[in-house]
Amino acid sequence: MSIELLKEEKAFGGLIKTCSHESSVNNCVMQFSIYLPPKIGSDKMPLLTWLSGLTCNEETFMIKAGAQRVASELGIILVAPDTSPRGDDVPDDEEKAYDFGLGAGFYLDANKEPWKQNYNMYSYITQELPEIIYNNFPADSNRHGIFGHSMGGHGALTIGLKNPEIYKSISAFAPICNPKNCPWGLKALSSYLGDDQSLWNAYDANELILDDSIKLPENEILIDQGLSDEFLERELNIDRFEETCKSNNAKVNIRRHAGYGHGYYFISTFMEDHLNHHAKYLCK
């Protein structure tokens, strides 16, 4: 599949490229950004896919997270896709709400009209985008990790748990851990998937830990959570997820930080820890 380079910037000896391509999965043009560190040796490099949160796009992470310096030192490629399909023909929330529609794809495959023609972010992240990256950049398909924030943390947990053959490491910042039981998740899951809640479990990290058919990761999952996060109590269900993990012997390290909020000031503070977490499993 061909890609178009939209722009390129240099950072810490490497390059940040913003690219676009026709997506057969989402039936629209999709964009992603990628950081290519200075090449170390002649081999392919580990790859980390970042999934952003509500209202963000493919550039948010590259601009705000402060990840390029450490990624350059570790020799890890970073890729950040958009958070939803976009375009004049792509449906949006009638009220232009920030938590549904454009900018809020929730990393699932919709099965309801009018969303199912375009909102297939799960298949995009797990199938189409990796092939594009592997075929166009020096990324090692056997050393691929996933992480994300908020809605993207939900995506990283659910996608990572269901696809251990693709993703060898997982981490998240302030993830939506149990979307079946929070306003953001209830709106997204019911609107994209309908009222049959049995279909929702595939996109709920808490439910996946309880699913006997899911092989729990051998490598520890890292989660960071700010205790001054305005969405902590209403939307994230971190405590419930931690109890579920403990009861099912899932390897999860949840770190709580007094005074930190939900946004990129928090993310950038602990980004180096997350990159080093992934490097333990990918940089071998």
The 8 nearest C-alpha neighbors of each residue, nearest first, counted from 0:
[[1, 2, 131, 20, 21, 134, 130, 135],
 [2, 0, 20, 3, 21, 131, 135, 19],
 [1, 3, 20, 19, 18, 0, 4, 21],
 [2, 4, 19, 18, 5, 20, 1, 17],
 [5, 3, 18, 6, 17, 2, 19, 16],
 [4, 6, 18, 17, 3, 19, 7, 16],
 [7, 5, 17, 4, 16, 8, 18, 15],
 [6, 8, 16, 15, 17, 14, 9, 5],
 [9, 7, 15, 14, 16, 10, 6, 13],
 [8, 10, 14, 13, 15, 12, 11, 7],
 [9, 11, 13, 12, 14, 8, 67, 15],
 [12, 10, 13, 68, 71, 67, 9, 36],
 [11, 13, 10, 37, 9, 36, 14, 71],
 [14, 12, 36, 37, 10, 35, 11, 9],
 [13, 15, 9, 35, 34, 8, 10, 16],
 [16, 14, 34, 8, 33, 7, 9, 35],
 [15, 17, 7, 33, 32, 6, 14, 18],
 [18, 16, 32, 6, 5, 31, 4, 7],
 [17, 19, 4, 5, 3, 31, 30, 32],
 [20, 18, 30, 3, 29, 2, 31, 28],
 [21, 19, 2, 28, 29, 22, 3, 30],
 [20, 22, 28, 27, 29, 23, 19, 26],
 [23, 21, 24, 25, 26, 27, 28, 29],
 [22, 24, 26, 25, 21, 27, 127, 28],
 [23, 25, 22, 26, 123, 119, 122, 127],
 [24, 26, 117, 22, 27, 119, 23, 118],
 [27, 25, 23, 22, 117, 24, 116, 28],
 [26, 28, 22, 25, 21, 29, 84, 86],
 [27, 29, 21, 20, 22, 19, 30, 26],
 [30, 28, 19, 20, 22, 27, 21, 84],
 [29, 31, 19, 18, 81, 80, 57, 20],
 [32, 30, 80, 57, 18, 79, 17, 81],
 [31, 33, 17, 79, 16, 57, 78, 18],
 [32, 34, 78, 16, 77, 15, 79, 35],
 [33, 35, 15, 77, 14, 76, 36, 78],
 [34, 36, 14, 76, 13, 33, 15, 37],
 [37, 35, 13, 71, 74, 38, 34, 76],
 [38, 36, 13, 12, 39, 71, 35, 74],
 [39, 37, 36, 40, 74, 41, 35, 44],
 [38, 40, 37, 74, 41, 42, 44, 36],
 [41, 39, 42, 38, 43, 44, 37, 74],
 [40, 42, 39, 43, 38, 44, 137, 37],
 [43, 41, 40, 44, 39, 137, 139, 38],
 [42, 44, 137, 139, 138, 41, 45, 40],
 [43, 45, 138, 139, 75, 137, 42, 74],
 [46, 44, 142, 75, 139, 138, 143, 281],
 [45, 47, 76, 143, 75, 138, 77, 144],
 [46, 48, 144, 77, 145, 143, 76, 78],
 [47, 49, 145, 78, 79, 77, 144, 146],
 [48, 50, 79, 146, 147, 145, 78, 51],
 [51, 49, 151, 147, 79, 146, 148, 48],
 [52, 50, 151, 148, 147, 55, 82, 49],
 [53, 51, 150, 151, 149, 148, 55, 54],
 [52, 54, 103, 55, 102, 150, 98, 97],
 [55, 53, 102, 97, 52, 103, 56, 98],
 [56, 54, 53, 52, 59, 51, 102, 82],
 [55, 57, 81, 58, 82, 59, 54, 102],
 [56, 58, 81, 80, 31, 79, 32, 59],
 [59, 57, 61, 56, 60, 62, 32, 79],
 [60, 58, 62, 61, 56, 55, 57, 63],
 [59, 61, 64, 63, 62, 58, 79, 51],
 [60, 62, 58, 59, 63, 64, 65, 66],
 [61, 63, 59, 60, 58, 64, 65, 66],
 [62, 64, 60, 65, 61, 59, 263, 267],
 [65, 63, 267, 60, 66, 61, 263, 266],
 [66, 64, 267, 63, 67, 68, 61, 62],
 [65, 67, 64, 68, 69, 70, 270, 271],
 [68, 66, 70, 69, 71, 65, 11, 10],
 [69, 67, 71, 70, 11, 66, 72, 65],
 [68, 70, 72, 71, 67, 66, 73, 271],
 [71, 69, 67, 75, 73, 72, 68, 74],
 [70, 72, 36, 74, 68, 69, 73, 67],
 [71, 73, 69, 70, 74, 68, 36, 75],
 [74, 72, 70, 71, 75, 69, 278, 282],
 [73, 75, 71, 72, 70, 36, 39, 44],
 [76, 74, 70, 45, 73, 46, 44, 77],
 [75, 77, 46, 35, 34, 45, 47, 36],
 [78, 76, 47, 34, 33, 46, 48, 75],
 [77, 79, 33, 48, 32, 49, 47, 34],
 [78, 80, 49, 32, 57, 31, 48, 50],
 [81, 79, 31, 57, 32, 30, 82, 78],
 [80, 82, 57, 56, 83, 31, 30, 79],
 [83, 81, 102, 56, 104, 103, 51, 55],
 [84, 82, 104, 102, 81, 101, 103, 85],
 [83, 85, 29, 117, 25, 118, 27, 101],
 [86, 84, 89, 83, 101, 27, 29, 87],
 [85, 87, 89, 88, 27, 84, 28, 90],
 [86, 88, 89, 85, 90, 27, 91, 84],
 [87, 89, 86, 90, 85, 27, 117, 91],
 [88, 90, 86, 87, 85, 91, 117, 84],
 [91, 89, 88, 114, 113, 92, 100, 101],
 [90, 92, 100, 101, 93, 89, 95, 99],
 [91, 93, 95, 100, 94, 99, 96, 90],
 [94, 92, 95, 91, 96, 90, 100, 99],
 [93, 95, 96, 92, 91, 97, 99, 100],
 [96, 94, 92, 93, 97, 91, 100, 99],
 [97, 95, 94, 98, 99, 92, 100, 93],
 [96, 98, 99, 54, 95, 53, 103, 102],
 [97, 99, 96, 103, 53, 183, 100, 54],
 [100, 98, 103, 97, 96, 92, 187, 101],
 [99, 101, 91, 92, 103, 102, 104, 90],
 [100, 102, 103, 91, 83, 85, 99, 84],
 [101, 103, 54, 83, 82, 53, 55, 104],
 [104, 102, 99, 100, 53, 101, 105, 98],
 [103, 105, 83, 106, 82, 102, 118, 120],
 [106, 104, 103, 107, 150, 154, 187, 120],
 [107, 105, 120, 121, 154, 104, 108, 119],
 [106, 108, 121, 120, 105, 119, 109, 202],
 [109, 107, 119, 121, 120, 118, 110, 122],
 [110, 108, 115, 191, 192, 118, 111, 114],
 [109, 111, 115, 192, 191, 108, 112, 114],
 [112, 110, 115, 191, 114, 109, 192, 113],
 [113, 111, 114, 115, 110, 116, 191, 109],
 [112, 114, 115, 111, 116, 90, 117, 110],
 [115, 113, 112, 118, 116, 111, 117, 109],
 [114, 116, 109, 110, 111, 118, 117, 112],
 [117, 115, 114, 118, 25, 113, 26, 112],
 [118, 116, 25, 115, 26, 119, 114, 84],
 [119, 117, 114, 115, 109, 120, 25, 108],
 [120, 118, 108, 121, 25, 122, 117, 107],
 [119, 121, 106, 123, 107, 122, 118, 108],
 [122, 120, 107, 106, 124, 123, 108, 119],
 [123, 121, 125, 126, 120, 124, 119, 108],
 [122, 124, 120, 127, 121, 126, 125, 128],
 [125, 123, 121, 128, 122, 126, 120, 127],
 [124, 126, 122, 123, 121, 129, 127, 128],
 [127, 125, 122, 123, 129, 124, 128, 130],
 [126, 128, 123, 130, 129, 131, 124, 125],
 [127, 129, 131, 130, 124, 123, 126, 132],
 [130, 128, 132, 131, 127, 126, 133, 125],
 [131, 129, 133, 132, 128, 127, 134, 126],
 [130, 132, 128, 134, 129, 133, 135, 127],
 [131, 133, 129, 135, 130, 134, 136, 128],
 [132, 134, 130, 138, 131, 135, 136, 129],
 [135, 133, 131, 132, 130, 136, 137, 138],
 [134, 136, 132, 133, 131, 137, 2, 130],
 [135, 137, 132, 138, 133, 134, 131, 35],
 [138, 136, 43, 44, 139, 133, 135, 42],
 [139, 137, 44, 43, 133, 136, 46, 45],
 [138, 140, 43, 45, 44, 141, 142, 46],
 [141, 139, 142, 143, 138, 133, 165, 46],
 [140, 142, 139, 143, 165, 45, 167, 166],
 [143, 141, 45, 281, 139, 140, 46, 167],
 [142, 144, 46, 166, 47, 167, 140, 45],
 [145, 143, 168, 166, 47, 167, 169, 46],
 [144, 146, 48, 169, 47, 155, 49, 166],
 [147, 145, 170, 49, 155, 171, 169, 50],
 [146, 148, 152, 50, 151, 171, 49, 155],
 [147, 149, 152, 151, 172, 52, 51, 171],
 [148, 150, 174, 152, 173, 151, 52, 175],
 [151, 149, 52, 153, 152, 175, 148, 53],
 [150, 152, 50, 147, 148, 51, 154, 52],
 [153, 151, 174, 148, 147, 149, 171, 155],
 [152, 154, 175, 150, 174, 151, 156, 155],
 [155, 153, 151, 152, 157, 106, 156, 158],
 [154, 156, 152, 146, 158, 153, 147, 159],
 [157, 155, 159, 153, 154, 158, 160, 204],
 [158, 156, 204, 160, 154, 159, 155, 202],
 [159, 157, 161, 155, 160, 156, 154, 162],
 [158, 160, 156, 162, 157, 161, 155, 166],
 [159, 161, 157, 158, 162, 156, 163, 215],
 [162, 160, 158, 159, 157, 163, 213, 207],
 [161, 163, 159, 164, 165, 160, 158, 166],
 [164, 162, 166, 165, 159, 167, 160, 161],
 [163, 165, 162, 166, 167, 141, 161, 159],
 [166, 164, 163, 162, 143, 167, 141, 140],
 [167, 165, 144, 143, 163, 168, 159, 164],
 [166, 168, 144, 143, 163, 165, 142, 280],
 [169, 167, 144, 166, 277, 145, 280, 218],
 [170, 168, 145, 220, 146, 144, 159, 155],
 [171, 169, 221, 146, 220, 222, 145, 273],
 [172, 170, 152, 222, 147, 146, 148, 174],
 [171, 173, 148, 223, 174, 222, 152, 224],
 [174, 172, 224, 149, 148, 223, 171, 152],
 [175, 173, 152, 149, 153, 176, 172, 148],
 [174, 176, 235, 153, 149, 150, 177, 178],
 [175, 177, 204, 174, 235, 236, 153, 205],
 [176, 178, 205, 203, 179, 180, 175, 236],
 [179, 177, 184, 180, 181, 203, 175, 176],
 [180, 178, 177, 185, 184, 181, 203, 199],
 [179, 181, 178, 177, 185, 184, 182, 234],
 [180, 182, 234, 178, 184, 183, 185, 179],
 [183, 181, 185, 184, 186, 234, 180, 233],
 [184, 182, 186, 185, 181, 187, 98, 234],
 [183, 185, 178, 187, 186, 181, 182, 179],
 [186, 184, 182, 188, 187, 179, 183, 189],
 [185, 187, 184, 183, 189, 188, 190, 182],
 [186, 188, 184, 190, 185, 189, 191, 99],
 [189, 187, 191, 185, 192, 190, 186, 184],
 [190, 188, 193, 192, 194, 186, 187, 191],
 [189, 191, 187, 188, 193, 192, 186, 111],
 [190, 192, 109, 188, 111, 189, 187, 193],
 [193, 191, 189, 110, 188, 109, 190, 111],
 [194, 192, 189, 190, 195, 191, 111, 188],
 [193, 195, 189, 196, 192, 190, 188, 198],
 [196, 194, 197, 193, 198, 199, 192, 189],
 [195, 197, 199, 198, 194, 200, 193, 189],
 [196, 198, 199, 195, 200, 201, 194, 192],
 [199, 197, 196, 200, 195, 201, 192, 202],
 [198, 200, 196, 197, 201, 202, 188, 203],
 [199, 201, 203, 202, 206, 198, 197, 207],
 [202, 200, 199, 203, 198, 207, 206, 157],
 [203, 201, 200, 199, 157, 204, 107, 207],
 [202, 204, 200, 206, 177, 205, 201, 178],
 [205, 203, 207, 157, 206, 176, 156, 177],
 [204, 206, 177, 208, 207, 240, 203, 176],
 [205, 207, 209, 203, 204, 208, 200, 210],
 [208, 206, 210, 204, 209, 205, 203, 213],
 [207, 209, 205, 206, 210, 204, 244, 243],
 [210, 208, 206, 207, 211, 205, 247, 243],
 [211, 209, 207, 212, 208, 213, 206, 214],
 [212, 210, 213, 209, 214, 208, 207, 215],
 [211, 213, 210, 214, 207, 209, 215, 208],
 [214, 212, 211, 210, 215, 207, 161, 208],
 [213, 215, 212, 216, 211, 160, 163, 161],
 [214, 216, 213, 249, 217, 160, 208, 250],
 [217, 215, 218, 214, 160, 219, 163, 250],
 [216, 218, 215, 219, 250, 249, 214, 167],
 [219, 217, 216, 168, 220, 250, 167, 280],
 [218, 220, 250, 251, 221, 217, 252, 216],
 [219, 221, 251, 169, 170, 252, 250, 218],
 [222, 220, 170, 252, 251, 253, 219, 171],
 [223, 221, 253, 171, 170, 172, 252, 254],
 [222, 224, 254, 172, 253, 255, 173, 171],
 [225, 223, 173, 255, 172, 254, 256, 226],
 [226, 224, 259, 256, 260, 228, 227, 255],
 [225, 227, 257, 228, 256, 259, 258, 255],
 [228, 226, 260, 258, 259, 225, 229, 257],
 [227, 229, 260, 261, 231, 225, 226, 230],
 [230, 228, 231, 227, 260, 261, 232, 233],
 [231, 229, 234, 228, 233, 232, 235, 261],
 [232, 230, 235, 228, 229, 233, 234, 236],
 [231, 233, 230, 234, 235, 236, 229, 228],
 [232, 234, 230, 231, 181, 235, 236, 182],
 [235, 233, 181, 230, 231, 232, 236, 175],
 [234, 236, 175, 231, 237, 176, 174, 233],
 [237, 235, 239, 238, 176, 177, 234, 240],
 [236, 238, 240, 239, 235, 241, 176, 231],
 [239, 237, 241, 240, 236, 242, 235, 243],
 [240, 238, 242, 236, 241, 237, 243, 205],
 [239, 241, 243, 237, 238, 242, 205, 244],
 [240, 242, 238, 244, 243, 239, 237, 245],
 [243, 241, 245, 239, 244, 240, 246, 238],
 [244, 242, 240, 246, 241, 245, 247, 239],
 [243, 245, 249, 241, 247, 242, 246, 248],
 [244, 246, 242, 248, 247, 243, 241, 249],
 [247, 245, 243, 244, 248, 242, 249, 241],
 [246, 248, 244, 245, 249, 243, 208, 209],
 [249, 247, 245, 246, 244, 250, 243, 215],
 [248, 250, 244, 247, 251, 245, 215, 208],
 [249, 251, 219, 220, 248, 252, 218, 244],
 [252, 250, 220, 219, 249, 221, 253, 244],
 [251, 253, 221, 220, 222, 254, 250, 219],
 [254, 252, 222, 223, 221, 251, 255, 224],
 [253, 255, 223, 224, 222, 252, 256, 221],
 [256, 254, 224, 225, 223, 226, 253, 257],
 [257, 255, 225, 226, 259, 224, 258, 254],
 [256, 258, 226, 259, 225, 227, 255, 260],
 [257, 259, 227, 226, 256, 225, 260, 228],
 [260, 258, 225, 227, 257, 265, 226, 256],
 [261, 259, 228, 227, 225, 262, 265, 258],
 [260, 262, 228, 265, 225, 173, 229, 259],
 [263, 261, 264, 265, 260, 266, 228, 259],
 [262, 264, 266, 265, 267, 64, 63, 261],
 [265, 263, 267, 266, 262, 268, 260, 259],
 [266, 264, 263, 268, 267, 262, 259, 260],
 [265, 267, 263, 268, 264, 269, 270, 64],
 [266, 268, 64, 270, 264, 269, 265, 65],
 [269, 267, 265, 266, 270, 264, 271, 263],
 [270, 268, 272, 271, 267, 266, 273, 265],
 [271, 269, 267, 273, 272, 266, 268, 274],
 [270, 272, 274, 273, 269, 275, 69, 66],
 [273, 271, 275, 269, 270, 274, 276, 268],
 [274, 272, 276, 270, 275, 271, 277, 269],
 [273, 275, 271, 277, 276, 272, 278, 270],
 [274, 276, 278, 272, 273, 277, 271, 279],
 [277, 275, 273, 274, 278, 279, 272, 280],
 [276, 278, 274, 279, 275, 280, 168, 281],
 [277, 279, 275, 282, 281, 280, 276, 274],
 [280, 278, 277, 276, 281, 282, 275, 283],
 [279, 281, 278, 277, 282, 168, 283, 167],
 [280, 282, 278, 142, 283, 279, 45, 277],
 [283, 281, 278, 280, 279, 45, 73, 142],
 [282, 281, 280, 279, 278, 142, 45, 44]]
